[in-house]
Amino acid sequence: MTQPHTIMTLCLLRRAGRLALAQKLRGFGVNRWNGYGGHVEKGEAIEEAALRELFEESGNQVEAGPLDLHKAAILNFHFPDNKPVHEVHVFLIDRWQGEPQATEEMGEPRWFDAAGLLAVEEQMWAADRLWLPPVLGGRSIYGTFIYNADGSEVIEHRIIEASFIP
């Protein structure tokens, strides 16, 4: 039997070497610091879902549309208890309209530099400390992360270089 599969997006807003993150207020990943994203709906292109989720969770729109989305990673997260594998398409965004705002799903955003992420590392997903450094360092990657029985630790992972066509 194969594990169920869901396709998701994650948008990381960058400005002057800093990253905007917010705490998830409800649902899967509640209380964790994260970027903005969610499920790709049936019939929706991944880039369209990324833009929709960014707007829903932060109130921001990308300035020129999907071409301003820089795909940086495709990450597969395997969780215990036959939860769906999350195939997450990660986008870096350097141009958008407005300032990130708190919403019903995401709390008040904060800006972090790479060193500042250590302050909230324990409130992020365990895999984030494995894939975020290469992505923020300018690498494009494919990654697979397998979580332990309670979903608190990564027990196995693999990261390889990738090349995404814009």
ABEGO torsion letter per residue (X at the ends): XBBBBBBBBBBBBBBGGBBBBBBBABEBGBGBBBBBEEBBBBGBBAAAAAAAAAAAAAGBBBAAEAAABBBABBBBBBBBGGBBBBBBBBBBBABBBEBBBBBAABBBBBBBBAAAAAAAAAABBAAAAAAAAAAAAGBBBBBBBBBBAAGABBABBBBBBBBBBX
